């Protein structure tokens, strides 16, 4: 807890495995209740403060931890989810409050490369020192993954070794999708959403993140970018990046609904995205 100018900021975390929140154990109801209790106690979720950062709602989805629930994703599935997120980066940003879209704690992942330093506040971006190598650099991460997959990863005996090599260098934890968490906690951390004391909004974000991982993991053509296929089956890193830049440029909200519909069904997927879009404008 940090007290500053009469206000106290608080970071709340759900329990770690094996007591983590799971959809099969009523997690969505728990999240809704927790948000309602915070509102009842008078807590606020400001869009921005004088430090140039918003209050955030982060969601970890288990992808590699054997202590948590759900199926573990292989290296190719992990890359499929990352490529799908890269494709829908701008669409996902439109489902959060406008101030969050360039917040330094959840910086956007552009297929064309990073655009601002973590030291920049949203209203002063572009005037400070350049980023360290690889930080927020999705193209560098993808080029490295392509090279490793077609090289030394082919000779590695275990899936765990492939994951360790592929995620040894990442765009960092402060991106909209934190893939650094794969080796630290066995999760993908989705950082895009603004904080909220609305139970339905918190519940919707958690459902969105879990459904996104499940829908994107096959990488079998559900997305325009074709998940990991767009990256790993390309003849060169340059060809892979060209595909993903086009996919990010052409991504639409309808395409995101179609992706989520693979898990939720079209009706629930559309209702979920429309509810998130409406809440982002409140």
N, C-alpha and C positions, 0 to 999 in steps of 0.2 A: 504494500500500500504506500502511496506517495501523496503527501499533503502539499498543496501548492496554491497560494492565494485563496485560502478559504475553502478549497475543494479537495476532496480525497479521491484519487484515482485507484481503481482496484482491478486486478487481473484475476479472473476466475477460471479454474481448470477443472475438467471432469476427471474422474478417477482413472488411473492407468490400468492396463490389463493386470489381472483377469477380470477386474470389476469395471471395465470401460463400458460406455454406453453402446448398446447394440440394438438394432432395429427389432430383432427377435425378442428382445426383453423390454419392450416398451420405451425405447430411447426417445422417440419423437414426442411422446407425451411428457417425458421427463424434461426435455428441452423446453417445451411450451410452458410447463409449470415453473421452471427456473426463471425464465424471462418474466413471467407474470409476477413472481415474488419480488424480483428486482424493481419492477415498476411500483409495486405496492409499497416498497420500502423507500421510495422517493429517488431511486437512482435515475440518472440521465445518460443518454448515449449521444454525445455531441458529434456533429459532423466534422468539426475542425476546431483546433485550439491555436493559441498564439505560437506554439512550437511548430505549427505547420503539419500536424498529423491528426487523423481522425481516430475515433474509437472504433475498434474492429471486432468482427466475429470470425474467428478462424475455426476451421473444421478439419480434423485429421481423419483420414480414411485408411484403415489397415490394408496394406498391400504385401507386406513381407514378414510381419511379426508372427511367430508361431504361438505367442502367448495370447494374441488377440483373436477375435472371431473372424469368420469368413475364409474364403479360399485365398491362398497366396498366389500372387501374380508372378509369372516368369519374366525374364528380361525383355522379351519381345512385347509382352503385354504392357509392361511398364512404359516402354517407349511409345506404344500405341496411345496410351492415355495422355502422355505428354504431347504428342503430335496433335491429338484431338483438341486438347486445351489450347495449344498454340493456334489452331485453326479458329476456334471460337473465342479467342481472347477479347476481341472488341465486342462481341455479342454478350459475353458474360459481364463485361464492364458496364453494359447498358442496363443490367439488372441490379446494379448497385447505385448508391447515391452519387451524383455527379462529382462531388468533391473527392471521393475515394478513387476515382478512375486514374488519377496520377499521384496518389499518395505514396510517399517514399517507403512506407512499411509494406506495401503490396504493389510494387512497381510492375507495370505491364511488360509482358514478354512479346516483343515484336519480332516477327520473322525476318525483318530487315536489320535487326541489331538494336542495342540499347540506345536510349536518347537522352538520359539525364543521370546525374549523380545522386547517390543517396543523401548527400549533404544538402541538396537543393530542397527548398520548400516549394509547394505547388505553384506559388505565385512568383517564384524566382528561379525557375528551372532553366538550365542552359548556360549559366554564367559562371560556373565553378569548375573545379578541377575534373579531369576525365576519370572515368571509372577504372578501378584496377582490372587487370586482364580477367576475362571470363565472367565478371560480375554482371548479372542481368543480361548476359550475351547468349541468347537462345541459339543463334546460328553457330557460334563456336562450340556449344555443347552438342548440337546435332552433327556437326562435321566430325567431331571427335568420336561420337557414337558410331557413325557410319564407317569410319576408318577402323575402329576397334572391331566392329562386327564382321567386317570382311577380312580382318587380319587375325590378331591373336585370340579373339574370343572364340573363333572356330576350333582352336586347339584346347580350350579349357574344358576340363572334365565335368565340372558341376555347374548348376544354375547359379548357385551362390557366388561362385567365382566370377561368373559373367556379370552379375549385378554389381559386385564390388568394383570391378574394373570400369564398367560403364558409368557408374555414379560416383567415382572417385573425385571428379571435377565437375561442378554443376554451376548454374547461373547464380547460386546463392540462395539463402533462406528468405530473403526479403522480396522475392518476386511474388506475383499473384498466385503462382503455384510453386510451393517450396518442395523441390525434388531432393534437396539436401537431406530432408528428413527420412528418406528411404534407408540410408545407412545408419542413422541415429536412432530412430524410433520404429522403423519398419512401416512408415506411413507416407502418404502424400498429404501435404498440408495445403488446403485451399484457403487463401488469405484475402480473397477479393471482396468479401461482403462487409458492409458497414455494421457497426454494433447496433443493437436494437433491444428495446424492452417489450417489443410486440411478440407474444408467444407464437403466433402463426408465422410471422416472418422468420423467426429463428428456426422453427420447425421446417419451413420450406427450404431454407438454405442447407440444412443438414441432409434432407431428403435429396435435394439436387446434387450434392457432392457425391453421395453414395451411388445414386443412379447414374451419374456421369461416368464414374469409374467402371461400373458394371457394363454400361452400354458401349464404352469406348475400348475396352480391353481386347476384344477380338481382333480389331484392326483389319476387318474383312470386307471393307468397301462401304461401311455404313456412313462414313464421312467422305466429303469430297477429297480430302487429303489422304484417304485410305489408311489412316493410322500409321503403324510402323512400316507398312508396305511402301508408302511414299518415301520413307527414309532409307530403309535397309535394302530394298530391291532396286533402288536407283543405281545407275552405272557410276555415278560420281557424287560427291557431296554437293557440288554446284547444281546438279540436276535435282537432287533431293530438295535443296533450299528453294529452287525455282517453283517446284510443285507446292511446297508449303506456303510460300509467299502468295501464290495465286489462291490457295485454299483460304488463307486468312483474309485476303482482300475480298473474296466472293462469299464469305460466310454470312448467313442470315439467321434471323430468329426462327424462321420456319425450318431451317436445317437443324438447328439445335433441338427443336421440338421433335423432329423426325428421329434424331439420335436417341433422345431420352425415351421415346415411345417404344423402343426395343425392349425396355425394362418395365416401364410404367403403363404402357398402352397409350394410344394417342390422346384419348380424352383426359386422362390424369396428367400426362406430360404437358399438354397445352394449357390446362388450368394452372399447373404449377408455374410455368414460365410467365403466364399473364399475371398471376398474383404477385410474383416477384417484381415484374416490371411496374405494376401499379404501386407497390409499396416503395419502390425506389424514388417515386415522384412525390411522395407525401411530405 
